[in-house]
Amino acid sequence: MRNPIIVALDAPSAEAALGLATELAPVCGGFKIGNELFTSAGPDIVKKIRERGSLVFLDLKYHDIPNTVAKAYRLLERDNVIETRGRYGSFVHRDGKKYSVMDRGLQATTALEEVIASLRGTGLTDSEIRIAFANVLKVQG
């Protein structure tokens, strides 16, 4: 069984984080990279830690803003940091290679969220939006 302890790499720089990761890798199960380190060091910090064989928990606190999440994940995927697998979640690559493109369902969800936000901006209620979508689906279905 893998060690269940995840160490937060709350370091001010990539160098400091990599030093901690090197020192603590033998006694922990992986590392958490938060917003501060990711912002200062960029996606390369994830790749460098994964290249050393460690698991990474990328904790960027985007969970409450769906469009921000989708855009951030597209950028992470573009940079070969993660791979998104539909309903299974996202996976950080060990070797930085991209194994698949973003799931079509996530792309559709993102597009629909943008359309719905735009429709809400025009003053339509969720009920009116549902009716409009249902009518379109009936015509095209």
Order of alpha helices (4+ residues) and beta strands (2+ residues): beta-alpha-beta-alpha-alpha-beta-alpha-beta-beta-alpha-alpha
